[in-house]
Amino acid sequence: MVVKKSSGESRVVKGQELEVQHLTEVTDLSPKQARGLLRKHGADWPKLKDEAENLKEED
């Protein structure tokens, strides 16, 4: 049996869902925006918060 591996780029790792939830609660971003920032910056929380503020200013 051949098992296809999906690209990890479009999904946040299962354990990171808690980080997504936390980031959405702290910054009022949508889950989609939070996932994008986590993919881009990892767990660099100061950078995540700065980027989240920039996103909110753009809206």
PDB file of N, CA, C and O in Angstrom:
ATOM      1  N   MET A   1       0.843  -1.166   0.000  1.00  0.00           N
ATOM      2  CA  MET A   1       0.000   0.000   0.000  1.00  0.00           C
ATOM      3  C   MET A   1       0.895   1.238   0.000  1.00  0.00           C
ATOM      4  O   MET A   1       1.872   1.303   0.746  1.00  0.00           O
ATOM      5  N   VAL A   2       0.561   2.212  -0.833  1.00  0.00           N
ATOM      6  CA  VAL A   2       1.303   3.458  -0.920  1.00  0.00           C
ATOM      7  C   VAL A   2       0.565   4.511  -0.100  1.00  0.00           C
ATOM      8  O   VAL A   2      -0.641   4.711  -0.246  1.00  0.00           O
ATOM      9  N   VAL A   3       1.310   5.166   0.751  1.00  0.00           N
ATOM     10  CA  VAL A   3       0.728   6.205   1.584  1.00  0.00           C
ATOM     11  C   VAL A   3       1.257   7.545   1.102  1.00  0.00           C
ATOM     12  O   VAL A   3       2.468   7.766   1.057  1.00  0.00           O
ATOM     13  N   LYS A   4       0.344   8.436   0.743  1.00  0.00           N
ATOM     14  CA  LYS A   4       0.756   9.759   0.298  1.00  0.00           C
ATOM     15  C   LYS A   4       0.943  10.667   1.503  1.00  0.00           C
ATOM     16  O   LYS A   4       0.129  10.688   2.426  1.00  0.00           O
ATOM     17  N   LYS A   5       2.017  11.401   1.468  1.00  0.00           N
ATOM     18  CA  LYS A   5       2.236  12.385   2.519  1.00  0.00           C
ATOM     19  C   LYS A   5       1.784  13.735   1.999  1.00  0.00           C
ATOM     20  O   LYS A   5       2.143  14.145   0.895  1.00  0.00           O
ATOM     21  N   SER A   6       1.011  14.403   2.790  1.00  0.00           N
ATOM     22  CA  SER A   6       0.563  15.725   2.375  1.00  0.00           C
ATOM     23  C   SER A   6       1.634  16.744   2.716  1.00  0.00           C
ATOM     24  O   SER A   6       2.429  16.552   3.636  1.00  0.00           O
ATOM     25  N   SER A   7       1.641  17.792   1.985  1.00  0.00           N
ATOM     26  CA  SER A   7       2.577  18.871   2.233  1.00  0.00           C
ATOM     27  C   SER A   7       2.222  19.544   3.553  1.00  0.00           C
ATOM     28  O   SER A   7       1.059  19.870   3.789  1.00  0.00           O
ATOM     29  N   GLY A   8       3.194  19.749   4.398  1.00  0.00           N
ATOM     30  CA  GLY A   8       2.963  20.369   5.691  1.00  0.00           C
ATOM     31  C   GLY A   8       2.803  21.873   5.610  1.00  0.00           C
ATOM     32  O   GLY A   8       2.488  22.520   6.609  1.00  0.00           O
ATOM     33  N   GLU A   9       3.016  22.439   4.425  1.00  0.00           N
ATOM     34  CA  GLU A   9       2.963  23.881   4.289  1.00  0.00           C
ATOM     35  C   GLU A   9       1.567  24.446   4.496  1.00  0.00           C
ATOM     36  O   GLU A   9       1.415  25.568   4.981  1.00  0.00           O
ATOM     37  N   SER A  10       0.560  23.687   4.137  1.00  0.00           N
ATOM     38  CA  SER A  10      -0.789  24.219   4.218  1.00  0.00           C
ATOM     39  C   SER A  10      -1.462  23.922   5.550  1.00  0.00           C
ATOM     40  O   SER A  10      -2.576  24.388   5.790  1.00  0.00           O
ATOM     41  N   ARG A  11      -0.824  23.170   6.405  1.00  0.00           N
ATOM     42  CA  ARG A  11      -1.430  22.802   7.683  1.00  0.00           C
ATOM     43  C   ARG A  11      -0.495  23.149   8.827  1.00  0.00           C
ATOM     44  O   ARG A  11       0.728  23.108   8.696  1.00  0.00           O
ATOM     45  N   VAL A  12      -1.099  23.489   9.940  1.00  0.00           N
ATOM     46  CA  VAL A  12      -0.340  23.710  11.162  1.00  0.00           C
ATOM     47  C   VAL A  12      -0.296  22.382  11.892  1.00  0.00           C
ATOM     48  O   VAL A  12      -1.295  21.664  11.932  1.00  0.00           O
ATOM     49  N   VAL A  13       0.835  22.049  12.465  1.00  0.00           N
ATOM     50  CA  VAL A  13       0.990  20.786  13.177  1.00  0.00           C
ATOM     51  C   VAL A  13      -0.051  20.697  14.286  1.00  0.00           C
ATOM     52  O   VAL A  13      -0.400  21.704  14.903  1.00  0.00           O
ATOM     53  N   LYS A  14      -0.538  19.502  14.530  1.00  0.00           N
ATOM     54  CA  LYS A  14      -1.625  19.278  15.490  1.00  0.00           C
ATOM     55  C   LYS A  14      -1.382  19.991  16.823  1.00  0.00           C
ATOM     56  O   LYS A  14      -2.304  20.609  17.356  1.00  0.00           O
ATOM     57  N   GLY A  15      -0.192  19.923  17.363  1.00  0.00           N
ATOM     58  CA  GLY A  15       0.116  20.568  18.635  1.00  0.00           C
ATOM     59  C   GLY A  15       0.086  22.078  18.559  1.00  0.00           C
ATOM     60  O   GLY A  15      -0.053  22.755  19.578  1.00  0.00           O
ATOM     61  N   GLN A  16       0.214  22.611  17.351  1.00  0.00           N
ATOM     62  CA  GLN A  16       0.215  24.056  17.196  1.00  0.00           C
ATOM     63  C   GLN A  16      -1.181  24.649  17.202  1.00  0.00           C
ATOM     64  O   GLN A  16      -1.329  25.870  17.261  1.00  0.00           O
ATOM     65  N   GLU A  17      -2.199  23.819  17.142  1.00  0.00           N
ATOM     66  CA  GLU A  17      -3.562  24.346  17.194  1.00  0.00           C
ATOM     67  C   GLU A  17      -3.793  25.130  18.485  1.00  0.00           C
ATOM     68  O   GLU A  17      -4.539  26.110  18.494  1.00  0.00           O
ATOM     69  N   LEU A  18      -3.158  24.702  19.568  1.00  0.00           N
ATOM     70  CA  LEU A  18      -3.266  25.456  20.817  1.00  0.00           C
ATOM     71  C   LEU A  18      -2.622  26.829  20.665  1.00  0.00           C
ATOM     72  O   LEU A  18      -3.120  27.818  21.202  1.00  0.00           O
ATOM     73  N   GLU A  19      -1.499  26.886  19.922  1.00  0.00           N
ATOM     74  CA  GLU A  19      -0.854  28.161  19.676  1.00  0.00           C
ATOM     75  C   GLU A  19      -1.740  29.051  18.811  1.00  0.00           C
ATOM     76  O   GLU A  19      -1.829  30.257  19.042  1.00  0.00           O
ATOM     77  N   VAL A  20      -2.395  28.454  17.815  1.00  0.00           N
ATOM     78  CA  VAL A  20      -3.321  29.200  16.963  1.00  0.00           C
ATOM     79  C   VAL A  20      -4.423  29.784  17.822  1.00  0.00           C
ATOM     80  O   VAL A  20      -4.745  30.967  17.714  1.00  0.00           O
ATOM     81  N   GLN A  21      -4.999  28.959  18.671  1.00  0.00           N
ATOM     82  CA  GLN A  21      -6.087  29.411  19.541  1.00  0.00           C
ATOM     83  C   GLN A  21      -5.617  30.547  20.454  1.00  0.00           C
ATOM     84  O   GLN A  21      -6.310  31.551  20.613  1.00  0.00           O
ATOM     85  N   HIS A  22      -4.454  30.380  21.039  1.00  0.00           N
ATOM     86  CA  HIS A  22      -3.921  31.403  21.940  1.00  0.00           C
ATOM     87  C   HIS A  22      -3.671  32.707  21.181  1.00  0.00           C
ATOM     88  O   HIS A  22      -4.014  33.785  21.666  1.00  0.00           O
ATOM     89  N   LEU A  23      -3.078  32.610  19.997  1.00  0.00           N
ATOM     90  CA  LEU A  23      -2.787  33.805  19.219  1.00  0.00           C
ATOM     91  C   LEU A  23      -4.065  34.529  18.810  1.00  0.00           C
ATOM     92  O   LEU A  23      -4.106  35.760  18.803  1.00  0.00           O
ATOM     93  N   THR A  24      -5.099  33.781  18.471  1.00  0.00           N
ATOM     94  CA  THR A  24      -6.369  34.425  18.103  1.00  0.00           C
ATOM     95  C   THR A  24      -6.997  35.127  19.299  1.00  0.00           C
ATOM     96  O   THR A  24      -7.588  36.197  19.152  1.00  0.00           O
ATOM     97  N   GLU A  25      -6.872  34.529  20.482  1.00  0.00           N
ATOM     98  CA  GLU A  25      -7.451  35.141  21.682  1.00  0.00           C
ATOM     99  C   GLU A  25      -6.688  36.399  22.102  1.00  0.00           C
ATOM    100  O   GLU A  25      -7.288  37.383  22.535  1.00  0.00           O
ATOM    101  N   VAL A  26      -5.377  36.356  21.970  1.00  0.00           N
ATOM    102  CA  VAL A  26      -4.542  37.474  22.412  1.00  0.00           C
ATOM    103  C   VAL A  26      -4.600  38.642  21.430  1.00  0.00           C
ATOM    104  O   VAL A  26      -4.536  39.799  21.843  1.00  0.00           O
ATOM    105  N   THR A  27      -4.720  38.349  20.132  1.00  0.00           N
ATOM    106  CA  THR A  27      -4.583  39.399  19.127  1.00  0.00           C
ATOM    107  C   THR A  27      -5.857  39.712  18.366  1.00  0.00           C
ATOM    108  O   THR A  27      -5.870  40.665  17.588  1.00  0.00           O
ATOM    109  N   ASP A  28      -6.920  38.962  18.553  1.00  0.00           N
ATOM    110  CA  ASP A  28      -8.177  39.136  17.808  1.00  0.00           C
ATOM    111  C   ASP A  28      -8.031  38.898  16.314  1.00  0.00           C
ATOM    112  O   ASP A  28      -8.800  39.445  15.524  1.00  0.00           O
ATOM    113  N   LEU A  29      -7.050  38.084  15.913  1.00  0.00           N
ATOM    114  CA  LEU A  29      -6.913  37.691  14.512  1.00  0.00           C
ATOM    115  C   LEU A  29      -7.840  36.516  14.232  1.00  0.00           C
ATOM    116  O   LEU A  29      -8.325  35.857  15.151  1.00  0.00           O
ATOM    117  N   SER A  30      -8.073  36.268  12.966  1.00  0.00           N
ATOM    118  CA  SER A  30      -8.828  35.075  12.597  1.00  0.00           C
ATOM    119  C   SER A  30      -7.896  33.867  12.707  1.00  0.00           C
ATOM    120  O   SER A  30      -6.677  34.026  12.653  1.00  0.00           O
ATOM    121  N   PRO A  31      -8.451  32.667  12.860  1.00  0.00           N
ATOM    122  CA  PRO A  31      -7.595  31.475  12.897  1.00  0.00           C
ATOM    123  C   PRO A  31      -6.738  31.339  11.635  1.00  0.00           C
ATOM    124  O   PRO A  31      -5.591  30.900  11.711  1.00  0.00           O
ATOM    125  N   LYS A  32      -7.284  31.711  10.485  1.00  0.00           N
ATOM    126  CA  LYS A  32      -6.522  31.621   9.231  1.00  0.00           C
ATOM    127  C   LYS A  32      -5.307  32.554   9.267  1.00  0.00           C
ATOM    128  O   LYS A  32      -4.213  32.167   8.858  1.00  0.00           O
ATOM    129  N   GLN A  33      -5.501  33.771   9.752  1.00  0.00           N
ATOM    130  CA  GLN A  33      -4.396  34.718   9.856  1.00  0.00           C
ATOM    131  C   GLN A  33      -3.358  34.225  10.856  1.00  0.00           C
ATOM    132  O   GLN A  33      -2.155  34.335  10.615  1.00  0.00           O
ATOM    133  N   ALA A  34      -3.827  33.678  11.984  1.00  0.00           N
ATOM    134  CA  ALA A  34      -2.912  33.182  13.011  1.00  0.00           C
ATOM    135  C   ALA A  34      -2.078  32.023  12.483  1.00  0.00           C
ATOM    136  O   ALA A  34      -0.878  31.956  12.750  1.00  0.00           O
ATOM    137  N   ARG A  35      -2.694  31.112  11.740  1.00  0.00           N
ATOM    138  CA  ARG A  35      -1.947  29.987  11.163  1.00  0.00           C
ATOM    139  C   ARG A  35      -0.875  30.486  10.200  1.00  0.00           C
ATOM    140  O   ARG A  35       0.247  29.980  10.189  1.00  0.00           O
ATOM    141  N   GLY A  36      -1.226  31.471   9.401  1.00  0.00           N
ATOM    142  CA  GLY A  36      -0.272  32.033   8.450  1.00  0.00           C
ATOM    143  C   GLY A  36       0.933  32.640   9.151  1.00  0.00           C
ATOM    144  O   GLY A  36       2.072  32.442   8.730  1.00  0.00           O
ATOM    145  N   LEU A  37       0.677  33.376  10.215  1.00  0.00           N
ATOM    146  CA  LEU A  37       1.780  33.977  10.964  1.00  0.00           C
ATOM    147  C   LEU A  37       2.636  32.915  11.638  1.00  0.00           C
ATOM    148  O   LEU A  37       3.862  33.027  11.660  1.00  0.00           O
ATOM    149  N   LEU A  38       2.000  31.886  12.187  1.00  0.00           N
ATOM    150  CA  LEU A  38       2.768  30.815  12.829  1.00  0.00           C
ATOM    151  C   LEU A  38       3.628  30.062  11.820  1.00  0.00           C
ATOM    152  O   LEU A  38       4.755  29.677  12.132  1.00  0.00           O
ATOM    153  N   ARG A  39       3.108  29.850  10.619  1.00  0.00           N
ATOM    154  CA  ARG A  39       3.909  29.196   9.582  1.00  0.00           C
ATOM    155  C   ARG A  39       5.102  30.060   9.198  1.00  0.00           C
ATOM    156  O   ARG A  39       6.204  29.562   8.969  1.00  0.00           O
ATOM    157  N   LYS A  40       4.861  31.354   9.131  1.00  0.00           N
ATOM    158  CA  LYS A  40       5.902  32.275   8.677  1.00  0.00           C
ATOM    159  C   LYS A  40       6.976  32.526   9.734  1.00  0.00           C
ATOM    160  O   LYS A  40       8.163  32.584   9.412  1.00  0.00           O
ATOM    161  N   HIS A  41       6.561  32.677  11.001  1.00  0.00           N
ATOM    162  CA  HIS A  41       7.486  33.097  12.052  1.00  0.00           C
ATOM    163  C   HIS A  41       7.742  32.047  13.126  1.00  0.00           C
ATOM    164  O   HIS A  41       8.564  32.273  14.014  1.00  0.00           O
ATOM    165  N   GLY A  42       7.073  30.931  13.069  1.00  0.00           N
ATOM    166  CA  GLY A  42       7.273  29.913  14.098  1.00  0.00           C
ATOM    167  C   GLY A  42       6.777  30.410  15.443  1.00  0.00           C
ATOM    168  O   GLY A  42       5.749  31.081  15.527  1.00  0.00           O
ATOM    169  N   ALA A  43       7.506  30.081  16.483  1.00  0.00           N
ATOM    170  CA  ALA A  43       7.082  30.442  17.837  1.00  0.00           C
ATOM    171  C   ALA A  43       7.788  31.695  18.338  1.00  0.00           C
ATOM    172  O   ALA A  43       8.003  31.845  19.541  1.00  0.00           O
ATOM    173  N   ASP A  44       8.149  32.592  17.434  1.00  0.00           N
ATOM    174  CA  ASP A  44       8.778  33.859  17.803  1.00  0.00           C
ATOM    175  C   ASP A  44       7.669  34.831  18.228  1.00  0.00           C
ATOM    176  O   ASP A  44       7.208  35.649  17.432  1.00  0.00           O
ATOM    177  N   TRP A  45       7.252  34.726  19.496  1.00  0.00           N
ATOM    178  CA  TRP A  45       6.079  35.443  19.970  1.00  0.00           C
ATOM    179  C   TRP A  45       6.190  36.956  19.874  1.00  0.00           C
ATOM    180  O   TRP A  45       5.201  37.602  19.527  1.00  0.00           O
ATOM    181  N   PRO A  46       7.338  37.555  20.163  1.00  0.00           N
ATOM    182  CA  PRO A  46       7.415  39.016  19.969  1.00  0.00           C
ATOM    183  C   PRO A  46       7.163  39.406  18.505  1.00  0.00           C
ATOM    184  O   PRO A  46       6.459  40.378  18.235  1.00  0.00           O
ATOM    185  N   LYS A  47       7.728  38.658  17.578  1.00  0.00           N
ATOM    186  CA  LYS A  47       7.522  38.929  16.157  1.00  0.00           C
ATOM    187  C   LYS A  47       6.065  38.673  15.768  1.00  0.00           C
ATOM    188  O   LYS A  47       5.482  39.441  15.001  1.00  0.00           O
ATOM    189  N   LEU A  48       5.478  37.598  16.294  1.00  0.00           N
ATOM    190  CA  LEU A  48       4.074  37.295  16.003  1.00  0.00           C
ATOM    191  C   LEU A  48       3.158  38.430  16.452  1.00  0.00           C
ATOM    192  O   LEU A  48       2.242  38.819  15.727  1.00  0.00           O
ATOM    193  N   LYS A  49       3.405  38.949  17.632  1.00  0.00           N
ATOM    194  CA  LYS A  49       2.559  40.030  18.144  1.00  0.00           C
ATOM    195  C   LYS A  49       2.734  41.309  17.325  1.00  0.00           C
ATOM    196  O   LYS A  49       1.762  42.017  17.062  1.00  0.00           O
ATOM    197  N   ASP A  50       3.973  41.606  16.923  1.00  0.00           N
ATOM    198  CA  ASP A  50       4.209  42.780  16.075  1.00  0.00           C
ATOM    199  C   ASP A  50       3.492  42.640  14.736  1.00  0.00           C
ATOM    200  O   ASP A  50       2.846  43.579  14.271  1.00  0.00           O
ATOM    201  N   GLU A  51       3.607  41.466  14.119  1.00  0.00           N
ATOM    202  CA  GLU A  51       2.953  41.225  12.837  1.00  0.00           C
ATOM    203  C   GLU A  51       1.429  41.281  12.976  1.00  0.00           C
ATOM    204  O   GLU A  51       0.739  41.789  12.092  1.00  0.00           O
ATOM    205  N   ALA A  52       0.914  40.759  14.084  1.00  0.00           N
ATOM    206  CA  ALA A  52      -0.531  40.791  14.319  1.00  0.00           C
ATOM    207  C   ALA A  52      -1.022  42.230  14.437  1.00  0.00           C
ATOM    208  O   ALA A  52      -2.083  42.569  13.913  1.00  0.00           O
ATOM    209  N   GLU A  53      -0.261  43.070  15.116  1.00  0.00           N
ATOM    210  CA  GLU A  53      -0.636  44.486  15.232  1.00  0.00           C
ATOM    211  C   GLU A  53      -0.637  45.149  13.861  1.00  0.00           C
ATOM    212  O   GLU A  53      -1.515  45.958  13.558  1.00  0.00           O
ATOM    213  N   ASN A  54       0.353  44.804  13.026  1.00  0.00           N
ATOM    214  CA  ASN A  54       0.410  45.365  11.679  1.00  0.00           C
ATOM    215  C   ASN A  54      -0.802  44.928  10.858  1.00  0.00           C
ATOM    216  O   ASN A  54      -1.361  45.726  10.105  1.00  0.00           O
ATOM    217  N   LEU A  55      -1.207  43.676  10.997  1.00  0.00           N
ATOM    218  CA  LEU A  55      -2.381  43.186  10.270  1.00  0.00           C
ATOM    219  C   LEU A  55      -3.643  43.923  10.722  1.00  0.00           C
ATOM    220  O   LEU A  55      -4.491  44.272   9.901  1.00  0.00           O
ATOM    221  N   LYS A  56      -3.762  44.153  12.012  1.00  0.00           N
ATOM    222  CA  LYS A  56      -4.952  44.844  12.523  1.00  0.00           C
ATOM    223  C   LYS A  56      -4.995  46.285  12.034  1.00  0.00           C
ATOM    224  O   LYS A  56      -6.071  46.820  11.766  1.00  0.00           O
ATOM    225  N   GLU A  57      -3.818  46.923  11.915  1.00  0.00           N
ATOM    226  CA  GLU A  57      -3.756  48.307  11.444  1.00  0.00           C
ATOM    227  C   GLU A  57      -4.176  48.398   9.975  1.00  0.00           C
ATOM    228  O   GLU A  57      -4.765  49.397   9.561  1.00  0.00           O
ATOM    229  N   GLU A  58      -3.876  47.362   9.188  1.00  0.00           N
ATOM    230  CA  GLU A  58      -4.220  47.348   7.777  1.00  0.00           C
ATOM    231  C   GLU A  58      -5.720  47.239   7.565  1.00  0.00           C
ATOM    232  O   GLU A  58      -6.240  47.727   6.562  1.00  0.00           O
ATOM    233  N   ASP A  59      -6.422  46.606   8.499  1.00  0.00           N
ATOM    234  CA  ASP A  59      -7.873  46.410   8.354  1.00  0.00           C
ATOM    235  C   ASP A  59      -8.629  47.641   8.581  1.00  0.00           C
ATOM    236  O   ASP A  59      -9.857  47.636   8.495  1.00  0.00           O
TER     237      ASP A  59
END
